[in-house]
Amino acid sequence: MTLEKLDNLVRIKQLKPEPPDQREFDGMVASAKRRLQDASLNGLSEEGRFS
């Protein structure tokens, strides 16, 4: 989806803009790194089993 389409959804009030949150972003990056590490293992971490 393009930014233009997202902006249109905000304009017609189908989406609400949210301010950026560095802590939330950092958490998502950390989670993605763990999952990438899991992908190379024969088994998954406990966290990976539930996602």
C-alpha distance matrix in Angstrom:
0.0 3.8 6.7 8.2 6.5 7.1 10.5 11.2 11.1 13.4 15.5 16.2 16.9 14.5 13.4 16.0 15.6 17.4 19.4 19.0 21.4 22.9 24.7 21.7 19.9 23.1 23.5 20.2 21.1 24.6 23.4 21.3 24.4 26.6 24.5 24.6 28.3 28.7 27.1 30.2 32.7 34.5 34.1 31.6 32.2 32.8 29.4 27.7 29.6 28.0 24.3
3.8 0.0 3.8 5.3 5.3 6.4 8.7 10.0 11.0 12.7 14.3 15.8 16.9 15.3 14.0 16.1 15.1 17.1 18.7 18.3 21.3 22.6 25.0 22.4 20.3 23.6 24.5 21.4 22.0 25.7 25.0 22.9 25.7 28.3 26.6 26.4 30.1 30.8 29.3 32.2 34.9 37.0 36.7 34.1 34.5 35.3 31.8 30.3 32.4 30.9 27.2
6.7 3.8 0.0 3.8 5.4 5.0 5.9 8.5 9.8 10.4 12.1 14.3 15.1 14.2 12.4 13.8 12.2 14.3 15.6 15.6 18.9 20.5 23.1 20.8 18.9 22.3 23.6 20.9 21.6 25.3 25.0 23.2 26.0 28.7 27.4 27.4 30.9 31.9 30.8 33.7 36.3 38.6 38.1 35.2 35.3 35.8 32.3 31.1 33.4 31.7 28.0
8.2 5.3 3.8 0.0 3.8 5.5 5.1 6.2 8.8 9.9 10.4 12.4 14.2 13.7 12.8 14.6 13.5 16.3 17.9 18.5 22.0 23.8 26.5 24.2 22.4 26.0 27.1 24.5 25.3 29.0 28.6 26.9 29.8 32.3 30.9 30.9 34.5 35.4 34.1 37.1 39.7 41.9 41.4 38.6 38.7 39.2 35.6 34.4 36.5 34.6 31.0
6.5 5.3 5.4 3.8 0.0 3.8 5.4 5.0 6.4 8.8 9.8 10.8 12.4 11.1 10.7 13.3 13.2 16.1 18.4 19.1 22.3 24.4 26.6 23.9 22.5 26.1 26.8 23.9 25.2 28.8 27.9 26.3 29.4 31.6 29.9 30.2 33.9 34.3 33.1 36.2 38.6 40.5 39.9 37.1 37.3 37.6 34.1 32.8 34.6 32.6 29.0
7.1 6.4 5.0 5.5 3.8 0.0 3.8 5.3 5.1 6.4 8.7 10.1 10.5 9.3 7.8 10.0 9.6 12.4 14.8 15.6 18.7 21.0 23.1 20.4 19.3 23.0 23.6 21.0 22.6 26.0 25.2 24.0 27.2 29.3 27.9 28.5 32.0 32.5 31.6 34.8 37.0 39.1 38.2 35.2 35.1 35.2 31.5 30.6 32.5 30.3 26.8
10.5 8.7 5.9 5.1 5.4 3.8 0.0 3.8 5.4 5.1 6.1 8.8 9.7 9.9 8.6 9.8 9.0 12.3 14.3 15.7 19.2 21.7 24.1 21.8 20.8 24.5 25.5 23.3 24.7 28.2 27.8 26.7 29.7 32.0 30.9 31.4 34.9 35.6 34.8 37.9 40.2 42.4 41.5 38.4 38.1 38.1 34.5 33.8 35.8 33.5 30.1
11.2 10.0 8.5 6.2 5.0 5.3 3.8 0.0 3.8 5.4 4.9 6.3 8.5 8.6 8.8 11.0 11.4 15.0 17.4 19.1 22.4 25.1 27.3 24.8 24.0 27.8 28.4 26.1 27.7 31.1 30.4 29.3 32.5 34.6 33.1 33.8 37.3 37.7 36.8 40.1 42.3 44.2 43.3 40.3 40.2 40.1 36.5 35.6 37.3 34.9 31.6
11.1 11.0 9.8 8.8 6.4 5.1 5.4 3.8 0.0 3.8 5.4 5.3 6.1 5.0 5.5 8.4 9.8 13.2 16.2 18.1 21.0 23.9 25.7 22.9 22.5 26.3 26.5 24.2 26.3 29.5 28.4 27.6 31.0 32.7 31.3 32.3 35.8 35.9 35.1 38.5 40.5 42.3 41.1 38.0 37.8 37.4 33.8 33.1 34.6 32.0 28.8
13.4 12.7 10.4 9.9 8.8 6.4 5.1 5.4 3.8 0.0 3.8 5.5 4.9 5.8 4.6 5.8 6.7 10.4 13.3 15.6 18.7 21.8 23.8 21.3 21.2 25.0 25.4 23.5 25.7 28.8 28.1 27.6 30.9 32.7 31.6 32.8 36.1 36.4 36.0 39.3 41.2 43.2 41.9 38.6 38.1 37.6 33.9 33.6 35.3 32.6 29.5
15.5 14.3 12.1 10.4 9.8 8.7 6.1 4.9 5.4 3.8 0.0 3.8 5.4 7.6 8.0 9.0 9.8 13.6 16.1 18.6 21.9 25.0 27.1 24.9 24.7 28.4 29.1 27.2 29.2 32.4 31.8 31.2 34.4 36.4 35.3 36.3 39.6 40.0 39.5 42.8 44.8 46.8 45.5 42.3 41.8 41.4 37.7 37.4 39.0 36.3 33.2
16.2 15.8 14.3 12.4 10.8 10.1 8.8 6.3 5.3 5.5 3.8 0.0 3.8 5.7 7.8 9.7 11.7 15.4 18.4 21.0 23.9 27.2 29.0 26.4 26.5 30.3 30.5 28.5 30.8 33.8 32.8 32.3 35.7 37.4 36.0 37.3 40.6 40.7 40.1 43.6 45.4 47.1 45.7 42.5 42.2 41.5 38.0 37.5 38.9 36.0 33.0
16.9 16.9 15.1 14.2 12.4 10.5 9.7 8.5 6.1 4.9 5.4 3.8 0.0 3.8 5.4 6.6 9.4 12.7 16.0 18.8 21.4 24.8 26.3 23.7 24.3 28.0 28.0 26.3 28.9 31.7 30.6 30.5 34.0 35.4 34.2 35.7 39.0 38.9 38.7 42.2 43.7 45.5 43.8 40.5 39.9 39.0 35.5 35.4 36.6 33.6 30.8
14.5 15.3 14.2 13.7 11.1 9.3 9.9 8.6 5.0 5.8 7.6 5.7 3.8 0.0 3.8 6.9 10.0 13.0 16.6 18.8 21.1 24.4 25.6 22.6 23.1 26.8 26.5 24.4 27.1 29.9 28.4 28.2 31.8 33.0 31.6 33.2 36.4 36.1 35.8 39.3 40.8 42.5 40.8 37.6 37.2 36.3 32.9 32.5 33.6 30.6 27.8
13.4 14.0 12.4 12.8 10.7 7.8 8.6 8.8 5.5 4.6 8.0 7.8 5.4 3.8 0.0 3.8 6.5 9.3 12.9 15.0 17.3 20.6 21.9 19.0 19.4 23.2 23.0 21.1 23.7 26.5 25.3 25.2 28.6 30.0 28.9 30.4 33.6 33.5 33.4 36.8 38.4 40.2 38.6 35.3 34.7 33.9 30.3 30.1 31.5 28.6 25.7
16.0 16.1 13.8 14.6 13.3 10.0 9.8 11.0 8.4 5.8 9.0 9.7 6.6 6.9 3.8 0.0 3.8 6.4 10.0 12.7 14.9 18.5 19.8 17.3 18.1 21.8 21.8 20.4 23.1 25.7 24.9 25.2 28.5 29.9 29.2 30.8 33.8 34.0 34.2 37.6 39.0 41.0 39.3 35.8 34.8 33.9 30.3 30.5 32.1 29.1 26.4
15.6 15.1 12.2 13.5 13.2 9.6 9.0 11.4 9.8 6.7 9.8 11.7 9.4 10.0 6.5 3.8 0.0 3.8 6.8 9.5 12.3 15.7 17.5 15.5 15.8 19.5 20.0 18.9 21.1 24.0 23.7 23.8 26.8 28.6 28.2 29.6 32.5 33.1 33.3 36.5 38.1 40.5 38.8 35.4 34.3 33.7 30.0 30.2 32.2 29.5 26.6
17.4 17.1 14.3 16.3 16.1 12.4 12.3 15.0 13.2 10.4 13.6 15.4 12.7 13.0 9.3 6.4 3.8 0.0 3.8 6.4 8.7 12.3 13.9 12.0 12.8 16.3 16.9 16.2 18.5 21.1 21.0 21.6 24.4 26.1 26.0 27.6 30.2 30.9 31.5 34.6 36.1 38.5 36.8 33.2 31.8 31.2 27.4 28.0 30.2 27.4 24.7
19.4 18.7 15.6 17.9 18.4 14.8 14.3 17.4 16.2 13.3 16.1 18.4 16.0 16.6 12.9 10.0 6.8 3.8 0.0 3.8 6.5 9.8 12.0 11.1 11.6 14.8 16.0 15.8 17.7 20.2 20.8 21.5 23.9 25.8 26.2 27.5 30.0 31.0 31.8 34.6 36.2 38.9 37.2 33.7 32.0 31.7 27.9 28.7 31.2 28.7 26.0
19.0 18.3 15.6 18.5 19.1 15.6 15.7 19.1 18.1 15.6 18.6 21.0 18.8 18.8 15.0 12.7 9.5 6.4 3.8 0.0 3.8 6.4 9.2 8.4 8.1 11.2 12.9 12.8 14.2 16.8 17.8 18.3 20.4 22.5 23.2 24.3 26.6 28.0 28.8 31.4 33.1 36.0 34.4 30.9 29.3 29.2 25.5 26.2 29.0 26.8 24.0
21.4 21.3 18.9 22.0 22.3 18.7 19.2 22.4 21.0 18.7 21.9 23.9 21.4 21.1 17.3 14.9 12.3 8.7 6.5 3.8 0.0 3.8 5.6 5.4 6.3 8.7 10.1 10.9 12.6 14.4 15.6 16.8 18.7 20.4 21.5 22.9 24.8 26.1 27.4 29.9 31.2 34.1 32.4 28.8 26.8 26.6 23.0 24.1 26.9 24.7 22.3
22.9 22.6 20.5 23.8 24.4 21.0 21.7 25.1 23.9 21.8 25.0 27.2 24.8 24.4 20.6 18.5 15.7 12.3 9.8 6.4 3.8 0.0 3.8 5.5 5.0 6.0 8.5 9.9 10.5 12.2 14.1 15.3 16.5 18.4 20.0 21.1 22.7 24.4 25.8 28.0 29.4 32.5 31.0 27.6 25.5 25.7 22.2 23.3 26.4 24.7 22.3
24.7 25.0 23.1 26.5 26.6 23.1 24.1 27.3 25.7 23.8 27.1 29.0 26.3 25.6 21.9 19.8 17.5 13.9 12.0 9.2 5.6 3.8 0.0 3.8 5.4 5.1 6.2 8.7 10.0 10.5 12.3 14.3 15.4 16.7 18.5 20.1 21.3 22.7 24.6 26.8 27.7 30.7 28.8 25.3 22.9 22.8 19.4 21.0 23.9 22.2 20.2
21.7 22.4 20.8 24.2 23.9 20.4 21.8 24.8 22.9 21.3 24.9 26.4 23.7 22.6 19.0 17.3 15.5 12.0 11.1 8.4 5.4 5.5 3.8 0.0 3.8 5.5 5.1 6.3 8.8 10.0 10.6 12.4 14.4 15.5 16.7 18.5 20.3 21.2 22.8 25.4 26.4 29.1 27.2 23.6 21.5 21.2 17.6 18.9 21.7 19.6 17.3
19.9 20.3 18.9 22.4 22.5 19.3 20.8 24.0 22.5 21.2 24.7 26.5 24.3 23.1 19.4 18.1 15.8 12.8 11.6 8.1 6.3 5.0 5.4 3.8 0.0 3.8 5.4 5.2 6.3 8.7 9.9 10.7 12.5 14.5 15.5 16.6 18.7 20.1 21.3 23.7 25.2 28.2 26.7 23.3 21.6 21.9 18.3 19.0 22.1 20.6 17.8
23.1 23.6 22.3 26.0 26.1 23.0 24.5 27.8 26.3 25.0 28.4 30.3 28.0 26.8 23.2 21.8 19.5 16.3 14.8 11.2 8.7 6.0 5.1 5.5 3.8 0.0 3.8 5.4 5.1 6.2 8.6 9.9 10.6 12.5 14.4 15.4 16.8 18.5 20.2 22.2 23.5 26.7 25.2 21.9 19.8 20.4 17.1 18.1 21.4 20.3 18.0
23.5 24.5 23.6 27.1 26.8 23.6 25.5 28.4 26.5 25.4 29.1 30.5 28.0 26.5 23.0 21.8 20.0 16.9 16.0 12.9 10.1 8.5 6.2 5.1 5.4 3.8 0.0 3.8 5.5 5.1 6.1 8.6 9.9 10.7 12.4 14.3 15.5 16.6 18.6 20.9 21.7 24.6 22.7 19.2 17.0 17.2 13.7 15.0 18.1 16.8 14.7
20.2 21.4 20.9 24.5 23.9 21.0 23.3 26.1 24.2 23.5 27.2 28.5 26.3 24.4 21.1 20.4 18.9 16.2 15.8 12.8 10.9 9.9 8.7 6.3 5.2 5.4 3.8 0.0 3.8 5.4 5.0 6.1 8.6 10.0 10.6 12.3 14.4 15.3 16.6 19.2 20.5 23.3 21.7 18.2 16.7 17.1 13.5 13.9 17.1 15.7 13.0
21.1 22.0 21.6 25.3 25.2 22.6 24.7 27.7 26.3 25.7 29.2 30.8 28.9 27.1 23.7 23.1 21.1 18.5 17.7 14.2 12.6 10.5 10.0 8.8 6.3 5.1 5.5 3.8 0.0 3.8 5.4 5.1 6.2 8.7 9.9 10.6 12.5 14.3 15.4 17.6 19.2 22.4 21.3 18.2 16.8 18.1 14.8 14.7 18.3 17.7 15.0
24.6 25.7 25.3 29.0 28.8 26.0 28.2 31.1 29.5 28.8 32.4 33.8 31.7 29.9 26.5 25.7 24.0 21.1 20.2 16.8 14.4 12.2 10.5 10.0 8.7 6.2 5.1 5.4 3.8 0.0 3.8 5.5 5.1 6.4 8.8 10.0 10.8 12.5 14.5 16.3 17.4 20.6 19.2 16.1 14.1 15.3 12.3 12.9 16.5 16.3 14.2
23.4 25.0 25.0 28.6 27.9 25.2 27.8 30.4 28.4 28.1 31.8 32.8 30.6 28.4 25.3 24.9 23.7 21.0 20.8 17.8 15.6 14.1 12.3 10.6 9.9 8.6 6.1 5.0 5.4 3.8 0.0 3.8 5.4 5.2 6.4 8.7 10.0 10.6 12.5 15.0 15.8 18.6 16.9 13.5 11.8 12.7 9.4 9.6 13.1 12.7 10.4
21.3 22.9 23.2 26.9 26.3 24.0 26.7 29.3 27.6 27.6 31.2 32.3 30.5 28.2 25.2 25.2 23.8 21.6 21.5 18.3 16.8 15.3 14.3 12.4 10.7 9.9 8.6 6.1 5.1 5.5 3.8 0.0 3.8 5.4 5.1 6.2 8.7 9.8 10.6 13.2 14.8 17.8 16.7 13.7 13.0 14.6 11.5 10.5 14.1 14.1 11.3
24.4 25.7 26.0 29.8 29.4 27.2 29.7 32.5 31.0 30.9 34.4 35.7 34.0 31.8 28.6 28.5 26.8 24.4 23.9 20.4 18.7 16.5 15.4 14.4 12.5 10.6 9.9 8.6 6.2 5.1 5.4 3.8 0.0 3.8 5.4 5.1 6.3 8.7 10.0 11.6 13.2 16.7 16.0 13.4 12.5 14.8 12.3 11.5 15.3 16.0 13.7
26.6 28.3 28.7 32.3 31.6 29.3 32.0 34.6 32.7 32.7 36.4 37.4 35.4 33.0 30.0 29.9 28.6 26.1 25.8 22.5 20.4 18.4 16.7 15.5 14.5 12.5 10.7 10.0 8.7 6.4 5.2 5.4 3.8 0.0 3.8 5.4 5.1 6.2 8.7 10.5 11.1 14.2 13.0 10.1 8.7 11.0 8.9 8.3 12.1 13.1 11.5
24.5 26.6 27.4 30.9 29.9 27.9 30.9 33.1 31.3 31.6 35.3 36.0 34.2 31.6 28.9 29.2 28.2 26.0 26.2 23.2 21.5 20.0 18.5 16.7 15.5 14.4 12.4 10.6 9.9 8.8 6.4 5.1 5.4 3.8 0.0 3.8 5.3 4.9 6.2 9.1 10.0 12.8 11.6 8.7 8.7 11.0 8.8 6.7 10.3 11.5 9.4
24.6 26.4 27.4 30.9 30.2 28.5 31.4 33.8 32.3 32.8 36.3 37.3 35.7 33.2 30.4 30.8 29.6 27.6 27.5 24.3 22.9 21.1 20.1 18.5 16.6 15.4 14.3 12.3 10.6 10.0 8.7 6.2 5.1 5.4 3.8 0.0 3.8 5.4 5.1 7.2 9.4 12.6 12.6 10.7 11.2 14.1 12.4 10.1 13.5 15.1 12.9
28.3 30.1 30.9 34.5 33.9 32.0 34.9 37.3 35.8 36.1 39.6 40.6 39.0 36.4 33.6 33.8 32.5 30.2 30.0 26.6 24.8 22.7 21.3 20.3 18.7 16.8 15.5 14.4 12.5 10.8 10.0 8.7 6.3 5.1 5.3 3.8 0.0 3.8 5.4 5.7 7.1 10.7 10.8 9.2 9.4 12.9 11.9 10.2 13.4 15.5 14.2
28.7 30.8 31.9 35.4 34.3 32.5 35.6 37.7 35.9 36.4 40.0 40.7 38.9 36.1 33.5 34.0 33.1 30.9 31.0 28.0 26.1 24.4 22.7 21.2 20.1 18.5 16.6 15.3 14.3 12.5 10.6 9.8 8.7 6.2 4.9 5.4 3.8 0.0 3.8 5.4 5.2 8.1 7.5 5.6 6.7 10.1 9.6 7.2 10.0 12.6 11.7
27.1 29.3 30.8 34.1 33.1 31.6 34.8 36.8 35.1 36.0 39.5 40.1 38.7 35.8 33.4 34.2 33.3 31.5 31.8 28.8 27.4 25.8 24.6 22.8 21.3 20.2 18.6 16.6 15.4 14.5 12.5 10.6 10.0 8.7 6.2 5.1 5.4 3.8 0.0 3.8 5.6 8.0 8.6 7.7 9.9 13.1 12.5 9.4 11.7 14.2 12.7
30.2 32.2 33.7 37.1 36.2 34.8 37.9 40.1 38.5 39.3 42.8 43.6 42.2 39.3 36.8 37.6 36.5 34.6 34.6 31.4 29.9 28.0 26.8 25.4 23.7 22.2 20.9 19.2 17.6 16.3 15.0 13.2 11.6 10.5 9.1 7.2 5.7 5.4 3.8 0.0 3.8 6.8 8.7 9.1 11.3 14.9 14.9 12.2 14.3 17.3 16.2
32.7 34.9 36.3 39.7 38.6 37.0 40.2 42.3 40.5 41.2 44.8 45.4 43.7 40.8 38.4 39.0 38.1 36.1 36.2 33.1 31.2 29.4 27.7 26.4 25.2 23.5 21.7 20.5 19.2 17.4 15.8 14.8 13.2 11.1 10.0 9.4 7.1 5.2 5.6 3.8 0.0 3.8 5.3 6.6 8.9 12.5 13.4 11.0 12.5 15.9 15.7
34.5 37.0 38.6 41.9 40.5 39.1 42.4 44.2 42.3 43.2 46.8 47.1 45.5 42.5 40.2 41.0 40.5 38.5 38.9 36.0 34.1 32.5 30.7 29.1 28.2 26.7 24.6 23.3 22.4 20.6 18.6 17.8 16.7 14.2 12.8 12.6 10.7 8.1 8.0 6.8 3.8 0.0 3.8 6.9 10.0 13.0 14.7 12.1 12.5 16.1 16.5
34.1 36.7 38.1 41.4 39.9 38.2 41.5 43.3 41.1 41.9 45.5 45.7 43.8 40.8 38.6 39.3 38.8 36.8 37.2 34.4 32.4 31.0 28.8 27.2 26.7 25.2 22.7 21.7 21.3 19.2 16.9 16.7 16.0 13.0 11.6 12.6 10.8 7.5 8.6 8.7 5.3 3.8 0.0 3.8 6.9 9.4 11.5 9.2 9.1 12.9 13.8
31.6 34.1 35.2 38.6 37.1 35.2 38.4 40.3 38.0 38.6 42.3 42.5 40.5 37.6 35.3 35.8 35.4 33.2 33.7 30.9 28.8 27.6 25.3 23.6 23.3 21.9 19.2 18.2 18.2 16.1 13.5 13.7 13.4 10.1 8.7 10.7 9.2 5.6 7.7 9.1 6.6 6.9 3.8 0.0 3.8 6.5 7.8 5.5 6.2 9.7 10.4
32.2 34.5 35.3 38.7 37.3 35.1 38.1 40.2 37.8 38.1 41.8 42.2 39.9 37.2 34.7 34.8 34.3 31.8 32.0 29.3 26.8 25.5 22.9 21.5 21.6 19.8 17.0 16.7 16.8 14.1 11.8 13.0 12.5 8.7 8.7 11.2 9.4 6.7 9.9 11.3 8.9 10.0 6.9 3.8 0.0 3.8 5.3 5.0 6.4 9.2 10.3
32.8 35.3 35.8 39.2 37.6 35.2 38.1 40.1 37.4 37.6 41.4 41.5 39.0 36.3 33.9 33.9 33.7 31.2 31.7 29.2 26.6 25.7 22.8 21.2 21.9 20.4 17.2 17.1 18.1 15.3 12.7 14.6 14.8 11.0 11.0 14.1 12.9 10.1 13.1 14.9 12.5 13.0 9.4 6.5 3.8 0.0 3.8 5.4 5.2 7.0 9.3
29.4 31.8 32.3 35.6 34.1 31.5 34.5 36.5 33.8 33.9 37.7 38.0 35.5 32.9 30.3 30.3 30.0 27.4 27.9 25.5 23.0 22.2 19.4 17.6 18.3 17.1 13.7 13.5 14.8 12.3 9.4 11.5 12.3 8.9 8.8 12.4 11.9 9.6 12.5 14.9 13.4 14.7 11.5 7.8 5.3 3.8 0.0 3.8 5.5 5.7 6.7
27.7 30.3 31.1 34.4 32.8 30.6 33.8 35.6 33.1 33.6 37.4 37.5 35.4 32.5 30.1 30.5 30.2 28.0 28.7 26.2 24.1 23.3 21.0 18.9 19.0 18.1 15.0 13.9 14.7 12.9 9.6 10.5 11.5 8.3 6.7 10.1 10.2 7.2 9.4 12.2 11.0 12.1 9.2 5.5 5.0 5.4 3.8 0.0 3.8 5.5 5.4
29.6 32.4 33.4 36.5 34.6 32.5 35.8 37.3 34.6 35.3 39.0 38.9 36.6 33.6 31.5 32.1 32.2 30.2 31.2 29.0 26.9 26.4 23.9 21.7 22.1 21.4 18.1 17.1 18.3 16.5 13.1 14.1 15.3 12.1 10.3 13.5 13.4 10.0 11.7 14.3 12.5 12.5 9.1 6.2 6.4 5.2 5.5 3.8 0.0 3.8 5.8
28.0 30.9 31.7 34.6 32.6 30.3 33.5 34.9 32.0 32.6 36.3 36.0 33.6 30.6 28.6 29.1 29.5 27.4 28.7 26.8 24.7 24.7 22.2 19.6 20.6 20.3 16.8 15.7 17.7 16.3 12.7 14.1 16.0 13.1 11.5 15.1 15.5 12.6 14.2 17.3 15.9 16.1 12.9 9.7 9.2 7.0 5.7 5.5 3.8 0.0 3.8
24.3 27.2 28.0 31.0 29.0 26.8 30.1 31.6 28.8 29.5 33.2 33.0 30.8 27.8 25.7 26.4 26.6 24.7 26.0 24.0 22.3 22.3 20.2 17.3 17.8 18.0 14.7 13.0 15.0 14.2 10.4 11.3 13.7 11.5 9.4 12.9 14.2 11.7 12.7 16.2 15.7 16.5 13.8 10.4 10.3 9.3 6.7 5.4 5.8 3.8 0.0
